[in-house]
Amino acid sequence: MLENQKLVAFAPVTNADRARAFYRDILHLNLVHEDGFALVFDVQGIMLRVTLVRDLKPQPFTVLGWQVSDAAAIAQELAAGGVAFERFPGIDQDEHALWHAPGGAVIGWFKDPDGNILSISQHP
């Protein structure tokens, strides 16, 4: 039923100005609409609604991620723009804070201004 329908992704935030500065200006996402409810980005044809909420308790897991072709290059570019990658105890991460998973994936995690955990991942 939904297999042929377009996915819409959501990320909750509490401040539109901070979210715009991060998602548009740092991550370079294409902002296509903004109203009092959400900032709407077009991400390769997928709608990302960065939804404004009054209260937010960030979850301890990834809520949004991007599949990339070169995780190290993207991590370096994001870090140059001020993004701090997370380091987790017990996970062996390289100099860019990327984890090289046993199956060959390379994954890095970072947070948006509201503390949502986002990721980049490169898959074999």
C-alpha positions as CSV (number, residue, x, y, z in Angstrom):
1,M,0.0,0.0,0.0
2,L,2.7,2.6,1.0
3,E,5.6,1.0,-0.9
4,N,5.1,3.3,-3.9
5,Q,4.4,6.5,-1.9
6,K,7.0,9.2,-1.0
7,L,8.4,9.1,2.5
8,V,8.2,12.3,4.6
9,A,10.7,12.6,7.5
10,F,10.3,14.6,10.7
11,A,12.7,16.1,13.2
12,P,11.4,18.0,16.2
13,V,13.0,21.3,17.2
14,T,12.2,24.1,19.7
15,N,13.6,27.1,17.9
16,A,13.1,27.9,14.2
17,D,16.1,30.4,14.0
18,R,18.6,27.8,15.4
19,A,17.1,25.1,13.2
20,R,17.3,27.2,10.1
21,A,20.9,28.1,10.8
22,F,21.8,24.5,11.3
23,Y,19.9,22.6,8.7
24,R,20.1,25.2,6.0
25,D,23.3,27.0,6.6
26,I,25.5,24.3,8.1
27,L,24.1,21.1,6.5
28,H,23.2,23.0,3.3
29,L,19.7,21.5,3.0
30,N,17.3,23.2,0.6
31,L,14.7,25.2,2.6
32,V,11.5,25.2,0.5
33,H,8.9,26.4,2.9
34,E,8.6,27.8,6.4
35,D,5.5,28.7,8.5
36,G,4.7,28.7,12.2
37,F,4.6,24.9,12.3
38,A,7.7,23.7,10.5
39,L,10.7,24.4,8.3
40,V,10.3,22.2,5.2
41,F,13.4,21.0,3.4
42,D,13.7,19.1,0.1
43,V,16.4,16.4,0.6
44,Q,16.9,14.6,-2.7
45,G,13.1,14.6,-3.3
46,I,12.2,13.6,0.2
47,M,10.4,16.1,2.4
48,L,12.0,16.8,5.7
49,R,9.7,18.6,8.1
50,V,11.7,20.1,10.9
51,T,8.7,20.5,13.1
52,L,8.5,23.2,15.8
53,V,7.5,21.8,19.2
54,R,7.1,23.5,22.6
55,D,9.0,20.9,24.7
56,L,11.5,18.3,23.5
57,K,13.3,15.5,25.2
58,P,15.9,14.3,22.7
59,Q,16.0,10.6,22.2
60,P,19.2,8.6,23.0
61,F,19.3,7.1,19.4
62,T,19.6,8.3,15.8
63,V,16.4,10.1,14.6
64,L,17.6,11.1,11.1
65,G,20.5,10.0,9.0
66,W,22.1,10.4,5.5
67,Q,23.7,7.7,3.4
68,V,26.9,9.2,2.0
69,S,29.5,8.0,-0.5
70,D,32.6,9.2,1.6
71,A,31.9,9.4,5.3
72,A,35.4,10.7,6.1
73,A,35.2,13.6,3.6
74,I,31.7,14.6,4.8
75,A,32.8,14.3,8.5
76,Q,35.7,16.7,7.8
77,E,33.5,19.1,5.9
78,L,30.9,19.1,8.7
79,A,33.6,19.5,11.3
80,A,35.0,22.5,9.4
81,G,31.5,24.0,9.6
82,G,31.4,23.7,13.3
83,V,29.7,20.3,13.7
84,A,31.0,18.2,16.6
85,F,30.9,14.5,16.1
86,E,29.9,12.4,19.1
87,R,32.2,9.8,20.7
88,F,30.6,6.9,22.6
89,P,32.3,4.8,25.3
90,G,32.9,1.3,24.1
91,I,32.8,2.1,20.4
92,D,36.1,2.2,18.6
93,Q,36.0,5.4,16.5
94,D,38.7,6.8,14.2
95,E,40.2,10.3,14.2
96,H,37.0,11.7,12.6
97,A,34.9,10.0,15.3
98,L,33.7,7.5,12.7
99,W,32.9,3.9,13.7
100,H,33.9,1.2,11.2
101,A,31.3,-1.5,11.7
102,P,32.2,-5.1,11.3
103,G,30.0,-5.4,8.2
104,G,31.9,-2.6,6.5
105,A,29.7,0.4,7.1
106,V,31.3,3.6,8.4
107,I,29.0,5.7,10.7
108,G,29.3,9.0,12.5
109,W,26.9,10.7,14.8
110,F,26.3,14.4,15.6
111,K,23.6,16.5,17.2
112,D,21.4,19.3,16.0
113,P,21.0,22.4,18.2
114,D,18.2,20.7,20.1
115,G,20.2,17.6,20.8
116,N,18.6,15.3,18.2
117,I,21.1,12.6,17.2
118,L,21.8,12.6,13.5
119,S,24.1,10.4,11.5
120,I,26.0,9.9,8.3
121,S,26.7,6.4,7.1
122,Q,28.7,5.0,4.2
123,H,27.7,1.5,3.2
124,P,29.8,-1.1,1.3
